Amino acid sequence: MKKELTQRQKDTLARHSEHHTAKHMSVMKTMMKQGKTFGESHKAAMKKVGK
């Protein structure tokens, strides 16, 4: 189920992107569109691609 991110999610990801790579952010966006929370997505992205 791919859904678009809410404005709040977009704003949070924008702030988060100051500290992480484009690859990390891409993994997070994809997971959040699949319904994962910010925290779940971040933890998985750190494990998969690191910072």
C-alpha positions in Angstrom: 0.0 0.0 0.0 1.8 3.1 -1.2 0.4 6.3 0.2 1.7 9.8 0.0 3.4 11.3 3.0 1.6 13.9 5.2 2.9 17.4 5.4 4.0 16.7 9.0 6.0 13.7 7.8 7.6 15.8 5.0 8.6 18.5 7.4 10.1 16.0 9.8 12.1 14.3 7.0 13.3 17.7 5.8 14.7 18.5 9.3 16.1 15.0 9.5 17.9 15.2 6.1 20.4 17.8 7.6 22.0 14.9 9.4 21.8 12.0 7.0 22.7 11.0 3.4 20.4 11.0 0.4 20.5 7.2 0.4 19.4 7.0 4.1 16.6 9.5 3.4 15.4 7.5 0.3 15.1 4.3 2.3 13.2 6.2 5.0 10.8 7.8 2.5 10.1 4.5 0.8 9.4 2.7 4.1 7.2 5.5 5.4 5.1 5.4 2.2 4.6 1.7 3.0 3.1 2.6 6.4 6.1 2.3 8.7 6.6 5.0 11.4 9.4 7.5 11.4 11.2 5.6 14.2 10.9 2.2 12.5 12.0 3.7 9.2 15.0 5.4 10.7 16.2 2.3 12.6 15.9 0.2 9.5 17.7 2.7 7.3 20.6 3.0 9.9 20.9 -0.8 9.8 20.7 -1.0 6.0 22.7 2.0 4.8 24.0 3.7 7.9 24.3 7.4 8.1 
